[in-house]
Amino acid sequence: MTTALFWIALCCAMSYLPLTARPAGSLRTALKTASVAILAVIAFLLGGPWLLVLALVLCASGDALLSRETDATFMIGIAAFAAGHLAYIALFLSHPASSVDQIWNAPAIVWSLVVLGIIMATLLAPRAGDLKGPVLAYIPIILGMGVTVLALPDAGSLRWAFPAAIAFIASDLILATEKFLLPPNHPALKATPYLVWPLYWGAQLGFVVAFA
């Protein structure tokens, strides 16, 4: 059953990709939300940790909200994703194989994420307008996920957790650049939606593979 659900989720994700740059619509919302919601069902059926299921459900809710592309739904969607990232952080730190001491085995990654956070906060603060508060609060949360995933060992299925977290951060970084930093007619905007979605959905799939 989970195999069939995986193919359904993959079909939804692939069907959403050509719609990602199009205006908001019911089909677009349904495909985007189902792509991750079905992964949550798969994680549940496989007996994955409840924090994994919760994170996926929160992110699927965020997808449904962000797909409507209004400022109001954007703020609520950001909150849903922030809660999802906090669930992932709790998942990483509560795993039996997790050790906070392992984080400092990769100081270059930790400090790179810290510097990235400072740069993004500096760039986004004057450009985010009314969304400044939620956006600035979101930055340490998403980067915190990238730091805490280092507490997991690079072994077995858990080795998929780190690249999944980095892909998630990359998708958010591109999305923030697209929404706040690039001018409306910038040529890069033709490509960014098609980069964000594969990175994001691949990250969610990576977490399911790592933990379920």
C-alpha positions in Angstrom: 0.0 0.0 0.0 2.8 2.4 0.9 4.4 1.8 -2.5 1.2 2.7 -4.3 0.9 5.8 -2.1 4.5 6.8 -2.9 3.8 6.7 -6.7 0.6 8.7 -6.1 2.6 11.3 -4.2 5.3 11.4 -6.9 2.7 11.8 -9.6 1.1 14.7 -7.7 4.6 16.3 -7.2 5.4 15.9 -10.9 2.0 17.2 -12.0 2.4 20.3 -9.8 5.8 21.2 -11.2 4.5 22.7 -14.5 1.9 24.6 -12.5 4.3 26.1 -9.9 4.8 29.3 -11.8 1.1 29.7 -12.7 -1.5 31.8 -10.8 -3.2 30.3 -7.7 -5.9 27.9 -8.4 -7.8 24.9 -6.8 -5.9 22.2 -8.8 -2.6 23.8 -8.1 -3.4 23.9 -4.3 -4.7 20.3 -4.3 -1.6 18.9 -6.1 0.9 20.8 -4.0 -0.8 19.9 -0.7 -1.4 16.2 -1.6 2.3 15.8 -2.6 3.4 16.2 1.0 0.2 15.1 2.8 0.5 11.7 1.2 4.1 11.5 2.5 2.7 12.1 6.0 0.3 9.2 5.5 3.2 7.0 4.3 5.3 7.9 7.3 2.3 7.1 9.6 1.7 3.7 7.9 5.3 2.8 8.1 5.3 3.5 11.9 7.6 6.5 11.6 8.1 8.8 14.6 5.1 11.0 15.4 7.2 14.1 15.2 8.0 13.2 11.5 4.3 12.8 10.8 3.5 16.1 12.6 6.2 17.9 10.7 4.9 16.7 7.3 1.3 17.5 8.2 2.3 21.1 9.3 4.3 21.5 6.1 1.4 20.3 4.0 -0.8 22.8 5.7 1.8 25.5 4.9 1.7 24.4 1.3 -2.0 24.8 1.1 -1.8 28.3 2.6 1.2 29.5 0.6 -0.3 28.3 -2.7 -3.1 30.9 -2.3 -0.5 33.7 -2.7 -2.0 36.4 -0.5 -0.2 38.2 2.3 -2.6 36.9 4.9 -2.2 33.2 3.9 1.6 33.8 3.5 1.9 34.8 7.1 -0.1 31.8 8.4 1.7 29.6 6.0 5.1 30.8 7.3 3.9 30.0 10.8 2.9 26.5 9.8 6.3 25.9 8.2 8.1 27.3 11.2 6.1 24.9 13.4 7.1 22.1 11.0 10.7 23.0 11.3 10.5 23.0 15.1 9.0 19.5 14.9 11.9 18.4 12.7 14.4 20.0 15.2 12.7 18.1 18.0 12.8 14.9 15.9 16.5 15.3 15.2 17.4 16.0 18.9 15.1 13.3 20.4 16.3 10.4 18.1 18.0 7.7 20.1 21.2 8.0 18.0 21.3 11.8 18.3 24.1 13.5 20.2 24.4 17.3 20.5 28.2 16.9 20.8 28.3 15.6 17.2 27.1 19.0 15.9 30.6 20.4 16.6 32.2 17.8 14.5 31.3 20.0 11.5 32.1 23.6 12.7 32.5 24.8 9.1 28.9 23.9 8.4 27.6 25.4 11.6 29.4 28.7 11.1 28.4 28.8 7.4 24.8 28.6 8.4 25.2 31.3 11.0 26.8 33.6 8.5 24.1 32.8 5.9 21.4 33.7 8.5 23.1 37.0 9.2 23.4 37.8 5.5 19.8 36.9 4.8 18.4 38.8 7.7 20.4 41.9 6.6 19.1 41.7 3.1 15.5 40.8 3.9 14.8 43.2 6.8 14.5 46.4 4.7 12.6 44.6 1.9 10.1 42.4 3.7 7.7 45.3 4.6 4.8 44.2 6.8 6.1 40.6 6.7 9.5 41.6 8.3 8.6 40.1 11.7 7.6 36.7 10.5 10.4 36.5 7.9 13.1 37.4 10.4 11.7 35.0 13.0 11.6 32.2 10.4 15.3 32.5 9.5 16.9 31.2 12.8 14.3 28.4 12.8 15.0 27.0 9.4 18.8 27.4 9.9 18.4 25.8 13.3 17.1 22.7 11.5 20.3 22.7 9.4 22.4 22.9 12.6 20.5 20.3 14.7 20.4 17.7 11.9 24.2 17.4 12.5 23.4 15.8 15.8 22.5 12.6 13.8 25.1 10.1 12.8 26.0 9.8 9.1 25.0 6.1 9.0 22.2 3.9 7.6 19.1 5.6 6.5 19.8 8.6 8.7 22.5 9.7 6.2 19.6 11.1 4.1 18.6 13.6 6.8 21.5 16.0 6.3 21.1 16.4 2.5 17.3 16.7 3.0 17.8 19.5 5.5 20.2 21.3 3.2 17.8 20.9 0.2 15.0 22.4 2.4 17.2 25.4 3.4 18.1 25.9 -0.3 14.5 25.9 -1.4 13.6 28.5 1.3 16.6 30.6 0.3 15.6 30.7 -3.3 11.9 31.4 -2.4 12.9 34.3 -0.2 15.2 35.7 -3.0 12.4 35.3 -5.5 9.7 37.0 -3.3 11.7 39.8 -1.7 15.1 40.4 -3.4 14.6 40.1 -7.2 12.8 42.8 -9.1 9.5 41.8 -10.8 10.9 41.4 -14.3 14.1 39.7 -13.4 14.9 36.9 -15.9 15.8 34.5 -13.0 12.1 34.5 -11.9 11.4 32.3 -14.9 13.5 29.5 -13.4 13.2 29.9 -9.6 9.8 28.2 -9.2 11.2 25.1 -11.0 14.2 25.0 -8.6 12.2 25.5 -5.4 9.7 22.7 -5.8 12.1 19.8 -6.6 14.4 20.8 -3.7 11.5 21.2 -1.3 9.6 18.0 -2.1 12.9 16.0 -2.4 13.7 17.2 1.1 10.4 16.0 2.5 10.9 12.6 0.8 14.4 12.5 2.1 13.2 12.9 5.7 10.7 10.1 5.2 13.4 7.8 3.9 15.7 8.8 6.8 13.2 8.2 9.6 10.4 6.0 8.4 
